[in-house]
Amino acid sequence: MLIYPDEKEDRMSETLSHKPIEGDDVTRAIEGAHAALGKRQKDDGHWVFELEADATIPAEYVLLEHYLDRIDQEKQNKIGVYLRRIQGEHGGWPLYFGGGFDLSATVKAYFALKAIGDSIDAPHMRRAREAILDHGGAARSNVFTRIQLALFGEVPWDATPVMPVELMLLPRTAFFSVWNMSYWSRAVLAPMLAVGALKPQAVNPRGIHIQELFVKPPSEVKDWIRGPYRSIWGRAFKHLDTALRPVLPLIPKTVHDKALKAAISFIEPRLSRGGLGAIYPAMANVVMLYRALGVPDSDPRVVTAWESIQDLLVHKDDEIYCQPCVSPVWDTGLSGLAMMEAASGAHPTKRDETLAKLKKSAEWLRDRQILDVKGDWAVNTPDLRPGGWAFQYENDYYPDVDDTAVVGMLLHRVDPEENREAIERAREWIIGMQSTNGGWGAFDVDNDLEMLNHIPFSDHGALLDPPTADVSARCISFLCQLGHPEDRPVIDKALEYLRKEQEKEGCWFGRWGTNYIYGTWSVLCALNIAGIAYDDPMVKRAVNWLEDIQRSDGGWGEDCATYEGAPPGIYKESLPSQTAWAVLALMAVGRRDSEAVKRGINFLMSQQDENGEWQEEAYNAVGFPKVFYLRYHGYKQFFPLQALSRYRNLGTSNTGRVEYGF
């Protein structure tokens, strides 16, 4: 029988995945991964890895320099190298590695490369331009792209939805209030609404324009705001948008000026070296707003805002790209848990040395707990004391529920007595952040006014921060790990929420990680520590789903396209991070000695390189489904270490059960 090369490789991978696991092999893999991750720890105890998005953020950074006439050509040339490298075979730029053509990302990348100095006749530019025109041209790009084009005079401001700065004056009870929107929407919108009111024009010193990307001149386009609509509400809001346009000029100047002041009053207390909201779009909007207001670049507020953006740039030998934000608290929490797992059990890896280093991590984290700032979350919970952690180095107004749960679990494992006060404040804050339906959102309580996602501005469909299974599971895990009996009603309410959220396939949606494997891992960890029986129907359905989607090589992988309707749990290859999640999930519900787990462990060991690390190019997380995806560079390092260490530790455990929430 003739066997083709790919088939031979598949058979070889399957054979290797069934290879018996030797304890010494697992130990060597753990020691290599432990050493590799340990080397990445900073002297003060924290970890931080690169956080990569798509072409959009680096392209926007290039255009920001041209908007301001603060062009650093050497820096721009290196960003150009990065942008050219990640161009897709389809001629455009995808939203994640190997993804399909995305019109808006491609328009921005093309504009940026032209601004950098690329000839429109260069092959890569011609391919991009043809792809853009084939997809309807720049006029059909998304709202944020059209706003960028309006700032450069490429389209009229009528190309953007009606979003008057007067929204900043609306109280929490008003439907269109910014307080009904997510943290990221609020932080981006406040300066954007003010910029939209002032309607400045980019300096654009080199006179870069991209009219060649339009099927017909922008002046002839009459249907900027159009479907597809997600519901009848979308059509209703389109009519409202049309009706409001002639009314806006009639708003009294006193009201308009008051709204501008309200926007600035919102922004300035939230400014820090971390930047407004500590996310790039909000930070860039602030810089553009100050320029529109005539504030000089030497003003301390502008200096701080500009430096916060510079801190997002990742410099390589010949490339530079801009991160959407940084993730040190998240990376430290997850790295610390992996290192703790490796240093635990009957045969720990460098226990005393690791614990000493993790005590430094705990000290670093305690110093960053937000205890004296009532952030935006307090609009809904005014009597709740602060006690959370932000995702970034500095973002006091926007602590993250998910980060807080992870950090709390790490502090509890490192030293529950020394960290008692920090843990208790985190527990109090997380309990107070539970939404009415029993779940938790990432940053706000009951941020689920779904109709807002149907306004023309929200073509990305991500204006809100409703409760999700993955964040809710992490909160359950944290509270159960602490073990306070009085918390049981909170936990039971959350468990009921998770039961309702299970998909028909048996998995759970992963809002912040790709995707159903991530969500299912998160939930099974929580169900275990909450005491849900392994033969509970929802656990059995989840286990069956995970085992059914295991690949022939023993690993697991999932495509970001699952957020766009692709089958859950499927990808063209197995990935270290997702294999680790699947293995951890199965071990959490008593499947440590199953064939599926053994094959997954074999896959992880087979993919580890000589430096003790793993490699994967696929994106493993999401910012906004269908719109914005992320690649956490640390995931492929600390999750496999945690999975291998847990496999070893459960093998010598008296109970055979995972005794922690994560």
C-alpha positions, -999 to +999 in steps of 0.1 A: +000+000+000+013+034-010+016+058+020+019+095+013+044+117+033+017+135+053+000+102+061+034+088+073+039+118+095+004+114+110+009+077+117+043+084+133+027+111+154+000+088+165+025+061+174+045+085+195+014+097+213+007+061+225+043+056+237+045+047+274+053+076+296+086+073+316+088+091+349+123+103+342+112+118+309+085+138+326+109+150+353+134+161+326+107+180+308+096+197+339+131+207+349+138+221+315+106+241+314+110+253+350+145+265+343+134+282+311+105+300+327+126+309+358+151+327+336+124+350+324+115+362+358+125+398+365+148+407+394+118+422+413+099+390+410+075+396+381+071+382+346+060+399+315+057+385+280+050+400+246+013+405+239+008+407+201-023+416+181-028+420+144-015+447+119-040+472+132-022+486+162+013+490+146-004+506+116-023+530+138+009+539+156+025+548+122-004+570+113-004+586+147+032+598+141+020+612+108-011+628+124+012+646+149+042+651+126+063+633+152+078+609+126+107+587+136+117+572+103+140+546+117+113+533+139+088+534+111+111+515+088+112+486+113+074+486+117+073+484+080+094+452+081+069+437+106+039+447+086+052+432+054+061+400+071+026+393+084+008+401+052-013+371+042-012+351+010-046+365+001-029+399-003-044+415+028-038+413+065-056+388+087-068+393+123-047+364+135-020+340+122-033+321+092-066+340+092-087+352+063-086+386+047-098+415+069-107+446+050-102+471+078-069+458+090-057+458+054-068+494+047-048+505+078-018+484+070-017+497+034-021+533+046+007+529+071+031+513+046+024+541+021+031+566+048+063+548+057+074+552+020+064+520+002+056+525-035+020+518-044+035+499-074+054+475-052+040+439-056+028+437-019+010+470-022-006+462-055-018+428-041-032+446-010-049+473-031-065+448-054-078+427-025-093+459-009-111+469-040-123+433-046-140+436-011-158+468-018-130+493-011-121+514+019-157+528+021-168+494+035-142+493+063-154+494+099-163+524+120-129+528+137-112+527+104-135+553+089-129+575+119-091+572+112-097+581+076-118+611+086-090+624+107-068+624+076-095+639+054-099+608+033-136+605+040-161+631+053-171+630+089-205+619+077-189+586+070-189+579+108-220+573+130-235+600+151-218+599+185-221+634+200-198+644+228-230+653+247-232+616+256-207+624+283-234+643+302-259+615+303-264+598+338-261+561+344-299+557+340-299+570+304-299+543+278-270+557+258-249+566+288-212+557+286-217+541+321-237+514+304-208+505+282-177+484+290-145+498+305-127+497+272-155+514+253-157+541+279-119+547+279-118+548+241-150+568+237-143+597+261-114+612+241-128+600+208-161+618+213-142+650+221-120+646+190-151+640+169-166+672+183-135+692+174-130+674+140-092+681+137-072+672+106-039+653+107-008+673+100+002+646+075+034+665+066+041+642+036+006+645+022-001+608+021-035+599+007-052+566-002-080+576-026-069+547-048-086+524-023-121+536-030-143+520-056-159+554-061-149+588-047-159+592-010-180+623-020-203+601-040-208+574-013-243+578+003-246+547+024-218+549+049-240+536+077-255+503+066-260+466+075-258+438+079-278+444+110-278+419+139-315+426+147-344+449+140-329+472+166-300+478+142-324+491+116-342+513+142-309+528+154-299+535+118-331+556+114-322+573+147-287+581+133-303+597+102-328+617+123-301+631+147-277+645+121-297+677+113-304+682+150-268+682+163-259+717+150-289+730+170-274+719+204-266+751+223-229+760+225-230+761+263-242+725+264-216+715+238-188+732+258-200+716+290-198+681+273-163+688+261-153+697+297-170+666+310-149+644+286-117+661+298-128+658+334-133+621+328-099+616+312-075+635+333-080+617+367-075+584+348-042+595+332-010+579+344+022+564+331+000+534+322-020+556+299-058+561+298-073+527+304-038+513+297-050+503+262-036+517+229-067+531+213-076+551+243-040+563+248-037+574+211-071+592+213-058+612+243-027+623+224-048+634+194-073+652+217-046+673+234-032+683+200-067+693+189-070+714+220-038+731+213-019+717+243+018+717+235+038+684+233+059+696+262+029+697+286+034+671+313+000+655+304+011+651+268+045+639+278+030+612+300+005+602+274+031+599+247+056+580+269+028+555+278+025+547+242+062+543+237+062+517+264+040+495+242+066+492+214+084+459+211+119+464+196+136+435+178+168+436+158+151+445+125+114+449+135+092+469+158+056+464+165+031+480+190+013+460+216-024+468+224-014+468+261+010+450+284+001+420+307+025+418+336+000+410+364-016+383+343+017+369+333+031+369+368+000+352+382+000+324+356+038+320+356+038+319+394+011+292+395+031+271+370+063+275+390+044+267+422+030+235+407+065+224+396+079+231+431+051+211+448+043+174+453+063+145+466+091+151+441+092+189+438+115+208+414+138+232+433+112+238+460+130+261+484+146+282+456+113+285+437+094+294+468+119+321+477+115+336+442+077+334+444+077+353+476+093+381+457+065+377+431+039+379+459+055+411+473+055+426+438+019+418+434+008+430+468+024+464+460+001+466+430-032+457+446-056+486+442-068+494+477-075+532+476-091+540+442-128+534+435-127+529+398-155+530+373-169+497+386-180+516+417-208+533+397-227+501+401-213+491+435-206+523+454-203+507+488-178+481+478-142+485+490-115+483+463-093+452+464-085+441+428-056+440+405-053+455+370-040+435+341-012+461+334+015+478+354-007+508+362-045+511+356-061+518+389-095+528+377-099+494+359-090+464+380-097+431+364-118+404+380-100+376+362-066+388+372-077+393+408-089+357+410-057+343+396-034+365+417-055+356+448-050+319+441-013+323+437-009+344+469-029+317+487-006+290+475+026+308+482+018+318+518-018+322+530-008+338+563+017+364+549-008+373+522-039+371+543-049+408+541-044+410+503-063+378+498-092+389+520-095+422+502-095+404+469-122+380+481-144+408+493-141+427+460-148+396+438-179+387+458-191+423+454-186+422+417-209+392+410-236+400+385-273+394+390-273+362+369-246+347+391-217+352+367-189+377+365-178+401+338-142+411+335-145+447+348-181+457+356-213+444+372-244+437+351-228+453+320-252+436+297-275+461+280-274+441+248-293+466+227-263+489+228-244+464+206-269+472+178-261+509+174-242+519+142-211+527+162-209+492+176-203+474+143-177+454+162-204+441+186-182+444+216-195+475+234-203+455+266-187+434+293-213+408+303-206+379+325-188+350+308-181+314+317-143+316+318-142+346+342-170+332+363-152+299+366-120+316+378-140+334+405-155+301+417-121+285+417-106+313+439-135+313+464-136+275+467-098+274+471-101+297+501-129+276+515-150+300+535-184+283+542-202+316+542-193+320+505-213+290+494-244+308+483-223+330+460-206+299+446-238+280+442-254+309+423-224+310+400-225+272+395-261+275+383-250+301+359-223+278+345-247+250+341-270+272+320-240+283+299-228+249+287-230+245+249-249+217+233-216+200+224-207+198+261-181+226+260-181+262+273-174+294+253-141+310+260-145+348+259-109+357+267-090+326+254-093+305+222-119+292+226-141+263+237-110+244+249-101+274+270-136+279+284-141+242+291-107+240+309-117+270+330-150+256+340-139+220+347-112+234+371-140+253+389-164+224+390-137+201+406-128+225+434-165+233+440-171+196+447-193+188+416-192+150+411-172+137+382-203+117+370-224+149+369-240+150+334-224+183+326-189+171+336-194+139+315-205+158+285-175+181+287-151+151+291-166+134+261-163+165+240-126+170+249-117+134+242-136+135+209-117+165+196-082+151+205-061+150+175-042+119+162-009+132+175-023+133+210-026+171+212-054+196+209-058+227+188-085+252+181-089+278+154-098+315+161-123+310+133-145+292+159-155+328+170-167+332+134-188+300+132-162+273+126-167+240+145-155+242+181-123+226+192-109+221+157-076+233+141-052+222+115-025+213+141-020+207+178-008+235+199+011+234+232-010+259+250-043+243+241-030+208+247-020+220+282-055+234+288-072+202+277-049+180+298-054+202+328-091+201+323-093+163+322-070+159+352-092+183+371-121+158+369-103+126+377-089+116+343-052+117+351-047+081+341-068+082+310-054+074+276-063+109+264-042+125+291-012+102+286-013+110+249-015+147+256+015+145+280+035+127+253+026+154+228+038+181+251+071+163+258+076+157+221+072+193+212+096+208+239+128+222+224+163+219+237+159+251+257+130+237+276+104+258+258+076+254+233+069+272+200+036+281+185+026+309+160-011+306+162-031+332+182-044+318+215-067+345+229-092+371+219-099+408+226-132+411+208-146+380+190-146+385+152-128+418+155-096+416+176-074+387+185-043+382+207-012+361+209+001+358+245+037+348+240+038+334+275+010+309+272+031+284+253+056+284+282+038+284+315+007+263+307+027+232+295+049+234+326+018+235+348+002+205+329+034+184+331+039+192+368+003+184+377+006+151+359+036+142+379+022+154+412-012+136+408+008+104+402+021+105+438-009+122+454-027+105+483-061+116+470-055+117+432-076+149+432-066+184+421-068+203+454-065+238+440-088+260+419-064+263+390 
